[in-house]
Amino acid sequence: MLRNRNVWIVLIGEFGAGLGLWFGIIGNLEFMQRYVPSDFFKSFILFCGLLAGVFVGPIAGRMIDEYSKKKVLMYSGFGRVLSVIFMFFAIHYHSIVLMIVFLIFLQISAAFYFPALQALIPLIVKKEQLLTLNGIHMNVATIARILGTSIGGILVVATSLTNIYGMSMIAYAFLFVMTYFINVDETRVERTDNKKEKEKTNFTEIFKIIKNTPIVFNVIILNIVPLLFIGGFNLMVIKISDIQHSASIKGYLYTAEGISFLIGAFIIKYLTKYFRPNHLLYFFTATTAIAHLSLFFSKYSSMSVFSFALFGLSVGCFYPVASTVYQTSIDKSYHGRLFSFRGMFERVAMQIVLLSTGFFLDTIGLKYMVLIFGAISIIIVLNSIWREKHNLVNPYNKETQGFSN
C-alpha cells in the first residue's frame, strides 16, 4: 500500500493542511480570548461556521457522487485558501463579524472536502487495506495536530496573529497543489444527464440505505459519544486552563490527547484480529464516557491530562473502525452522500454540544457539566447494546466481517 503514489499524496497533503488547520484553531482561540469574554458567545461564534456546513451538506453529497471527487477536492481546497483572507481583515479591524464570515467560508469548504476525501480513499486502495489506511491517515492528522498546536502555541507568543494565519494559508495552498497530482480512475462515476438518472443521486436516498444497513445506523448513534467530548474540546481546554491558572496546561492536554490518539490508531489494527468490530465500538465509546466523567477532577493537572489521554486512546481506536464500517457496508456510489450526511450529523451534534458547553460552563461549571455529558454517553452505549441484544441491530454482517484481515 505504501508504494501507492496516491496514498503518499493524500497523506502528505493531509499533514500540510493539518498544520494549517491547527495554526488557525490556535489563532481562533487567541483571537476569541482577546475580544470575547463569554464562553457562551465563543460557542455561538463557532456555531455559526458549523451551521453553514450543514446547509451545504446535501449539495456537497450529490456533487461528490455525481462528479469527479478529485475536482471537488481541488475546488474546496482553493476555497479554504481564500477563506483566510477574511481573517486578515478581522484581525486588522478587530471584527468578530468578519471572523464569523471566515468560519462560514471555511466550514463550507470543509463540507465538500472531507466527504470527498472519505469517498476517494476506497478508490485508491484495496478493501482489505482500508482499515490500515484509515488508521495511518488519522495518525498523520494527529501528528499534524500535535505539531500544529505546539508550534501554534509558540507562534502566538513569538509573532502576530496575521503571521499565524498567513502560515495557515500557505499550508492550505500546499494541500491544493498536492491534490492536483492525485491520479485515480473515476470512470465508475456516472454523469447524470436525464431526469431518471438524476433521481438516483437524490440526497434523500441515503436515508433509505442507512435504514436498510443497521450497523451503519448503530455506528452513527454511537458516534454521538465522542462528539459530546469533541464538541466542547477547545472550550474545556480554555476552562481547565482558567481553573488551574496555568497557560501551559493547554499544551499538555493537546499533547496527551494527540499522543494517545496515535497509539490507539496504531493498535486498533491488531485488536480487530481478536475482537468483533461492534464489541470494539462499544468498549471504546464506554471508555470515552469514563474520560468525560473523570474531568470532574479537572482541578488536578495530572487528572485532567489522564482524562484527555484516555479520550485520545478511545477515539484513536473508535474512528478507524467506524470509518471502515462506513466504507465497506455501503456501495461506493453512495459514499459521497453517506459521508456528507455523516458530516451534517456531526456538525448538528457539535452545534448542540458547543452551545450546551458554553451555556453550562457559564452557569453550572465544568464539574457538573461533565457529569451530565458522561451520563448521556453511558445511556447511549447501554441503549445500543440493548438494541443489539434484542436483535434490533445486526452488528456483524458478512460485509464488515473480517475487514481488517
N, C-alpha and C positions, 0 to 999 in steps of 0.2 A: 504493500500500500504506500509506503514512504518513497517508493520510486515513481509514484504518480505525480506528474508535474502539477496537475490541478490541485491536488491536496496541499502541496507546498505553497502555491499561490494563495489559496484560501487561508492557510494558517499564518503566513507572513503578513498578509493584508489584515487579518483579524488582530494580529499583535500590534501593528502600527495604529490601527483605528482604535484599539482598546486603550492604548496610551493617550490618544487624543480625547477619547471619551472621558477618562478619569481625570485628565488635566482640567477638562471642562467642568466635571462634577465638583472637584475641589474648588474651582473658581466660583461655581454657583453657590456653594456653601459659604465661602468667604464673602461674596457679594451680599448674600442674604443676611449674614451675621452683622454686616456693617449697616444695612439700611432697613432690615425687617426685624423688629423686636419680638413679635408674637409668633409662637410655634404654630398656631392655627393658620396664620396668614402665610407662613412659609409653606405649609402643606397645601394651601389654596393655590399658591403660585405654581407649584409642581403639578397640582391637579389640572390646571388649565392646559398644560402641554400634553398630558396623558389623554385628556378628553378629546383633543384634536386627533390623536392617533386612532381612537375608537371610531370616530366619524368616517375616516377614510378606509377603515379596515375592509368593509365589503368590496369596495372598488379595488383595493390592493389585491385581495384574494382572487377576484375574477381575472385581473390583468396578469397575475403571476401564472395562472393556469392556462391562459389564452395566448400569451405572448412569450417571447424569449426571456428566460429567467436572468440571463446574463445582462440583457439590456435594462431590465428592471433594476438590477443591482447597480448598474452604472448610473442611471438617472437618479436613483435615490441617493447614491454616494455623492453625486455632484450637488444634490440638494443639501446634503449635510455641510458641504464646504461653504455654500452660500449662506446658510443659516447663521454662521458665526459672525457675519457682518453686522447683524442686528445687535449682537452682544457688544461689539466695539462701540456702537452708538449708545447702548445702555450704560456702559462704563463712563463714557465721555459726559453724558447728561445726567448721570446718577438716576436713571429712569427704571423703575420697576416694570412699567408698562412695556418698554422695549425688551426687557428680559423675558417677559411673558411671550412676546412675539417670537423671540429667539427659540424658546422652548416649544412653541407650537410648530414652527417650521422643522425643528429638529425631530420632534416626535412623528410628524407626518412622514418625513424621510425614513425614520425607523420602522414605521408601519408597513412600508414597502420592502425595506432592506432585509429585515430579519426573517420574515416568512419566505422570501425568495431564496435566501441562503439555506434555510432548512429544507426547502423543496429541491434545491440544487444538489445537496450532499448525496442523496441516494442515486443521483445520476453520475457521480464521479467515482464511486467505489462500489464494490460488490456488497450484497446483502449481509453476508457474514462479517464484513468489515465495518458495518455501521456503528456498532457499539464502541469499537475501538476508536474510530474517528470522532464520534460524539464526545468520548472522554478526552481525547487529545485536544480537540477544538476547545472544550471548556477549560482544559488546563492552560492552553495558550492564552485564553481570555483572562484567566485568573492571574497568570504571571504578569500580564499587561496591567491588570488591576492593581496588583501589589506594587509594581514599579511605578505605575501612574500615580497612585495615592502617595507613595513615598516621595517621589520626585516632585509631585504637585505640592505636597506639604512644605518642601524646601523652597520651591519657587514662590509660594505665597509670601514667604518671609524675605526672599532674596530679590524678587523682581515685582513688576507691576502686574495687575490683572490683565492688562492689554497684552502683555507679552505671553502670559499663560494661555490666553485664548488664541493668540497667534500661533503658538506651537500646536494647539488643538486643531486649528485649521490646516496646518501643514500635514498633520497626521491623517486627517480626513482626505486630503488631496492625494496622499500616498496610497490610501485604500482605493481611491477612484482609479489611479493609474494601474495598480495591481490587478484590479478586476478586468481591465481591458485584455489582459493576457490569458484569461481563462479560456480554455478550448474544450467544449463539451458538445456532444451530439444531442441536439434537442429536436430532432426530426419527429419525435413522438408527440411534440406539442402541436396540436392541430389548430389551424386558424379557422375561426367560425365566421362563415360568410352568409349563412342563411338563418332564418328565424329559428328553425328547429334545432340547428346546431348550437345557437346561442343560448337556448334554453338549458342545454346541458351544462353550461358554465354559470348558471344562476347560482348566486352565493348561497341561497337557502337550501340548495341540495345537500350541503354539508351537514345540516341538522338531521336529515334522514339517514345519512351514512353513519353519523355518530350514534344515533338511536339504535341502529342495527349492528353496532360494534360495541357491546357493553364494556369491554375492557378499556376502550378509549374514553368513554364517559366516566368510568371509575377513576382513571388517571387524572382527568380534568378536575374532578371533585377533590381528589387528594392534593392536587396542586395548590388548593387554597391554603393549605397548612404552611408551606414555605412562604407563600405570598403575604401571610399575616406578619411574618418577620421582615421580609424584604421591603414591603411597602413603607414601613416606618424606620428602615435601617438607618438612613442618614440622620433623621430627627432623633433617634435613640442615641446615636453616637454623640451628637451635639449635647443632648441632655445629660448623658453619663459624664461627658467632659465637664459640664457645669456642676454636677453633683460632686464630683471628685476634685473640682478646682484644679484640673490638670489638662493642659492643651495636648500634651504628649500622648495621653491615653487614646486619642483618636487613631494615631498611627499604630499603636499596639493592637487595637481592636480590628482594624482593617487587615493588618498583617496576620494576626492569629486566624481570622476567618479565611483569608486567602490561602495560607499555607495548608490549613486543614482541608479546604476545598480541593487543593491539588492532590493531597493524599487520598481523599475519597474518590476522586475521578480516576486515580491510578488503581486502587484496589478493587473497584467495582467489577472490573472485567473478570477477576478471579472469583469473586463472590457469586457471580451468575453461573459459574460452573457447578456450584453446590446447592444453590437456593433458587427457588422459583421467583420470577420477576415480581409477582404480586406480593409475595412474602417480604421481599426486599423493600418494596414501596411502602408497605405497612410499617415495617420496622423503622425505616429512616424518617418517615413522617412523624412517628411517635417520638423519636429522639429529637426531632425539630421542636415538637411541643415541649419536651423537657428543657431544651435550651432556652425557650421563651420563658418558661416558668422560673428557671434559675436566675433570670435577671431581676427577680425580687430582691436579690442580694447584691445589686449592682453598685452599691456604695463602696464595696470592696473591689479594688482593682483586679486582684487575682481571680475573683469570681466572675467579673464581667468579661475578662479575657477568656476564661474557661467557657462561658456561655456562647461567645461568638465563635470560639474554636469548635465546639460541639455542633453548632449550627452549620459551620463551613463543611465539616466532615459529612454531616447528614445530607445537605443539598448536593455536595460533590458526588455522592452515591446516587441520590434520587434522580437528578436531571438526566444523566446519560441513559438510565434505564427508561425513564419516561419518554425521552426523545426517540429512542429506538422502538418503543412500543408504537408511538405515533407513526413512524416511518414504515414499519413493517405490517401494520394492521389494516391500513387503508391504501387503496390503489393510488399510484403516483399521479394520476390525472386529477386527483382531488387534493393533492398536497398543498397547493397554493391557498385554497380556501380553508383547509384544515388549520394550517399554521397562522393564517390571518385571523381565523376565529379564535384560535388559542391566544394570539396576541391581543385581540379585542377583549377577550375574557379576562386576561391577566391585567390589562390596563384598567378595566372597570373595577376589578377586585382591588387593584392597587390604589385607585382613586378613593374608594371607600375606606381602605386601610389608612391612606395618607390623611384624609380629613379626620378620621376617628383618632388616629395617633396624635395629630395636632390638638384636637379637642380634649382628649384625655390627659395629655401632658400639661395643658393649661388648667385643667380642673382637678382631676384626682391624682395626677402624678404618675411617674413611671412604674413604681412598685405595684400599684393596683391595676394599672393598665395591662401589664404583662400577665397578671393572674387571669384577667378576662380573656385575653387573646389565647393564652395557653389552654384554658378550659375549653374554648371553642375548638381549638385544634384537636384536643383529645376526643371531643364529641364527634368530630368529622371522621377521625380514624376508626373509632368504635362503630360508628354507623356504617362505614364502608365494609368493615369486617362482618358485621351483622348481615348486610345485604348479600355478601358472598356466601355466608353460611346458609342463608335461606334461598340460595340458588337464584338470586336476583341479578347476579353478575357472573359471567363466565370469564374468570380471570386468566385462564391459561389455555388458550386455544392453540390449534396447530400452527397458526400464523406466527405467534410470538414464541412458541415453544422452542427452546434451544437457540435463540437468535444470537447468543454470544459464542456459539461453537465455531 
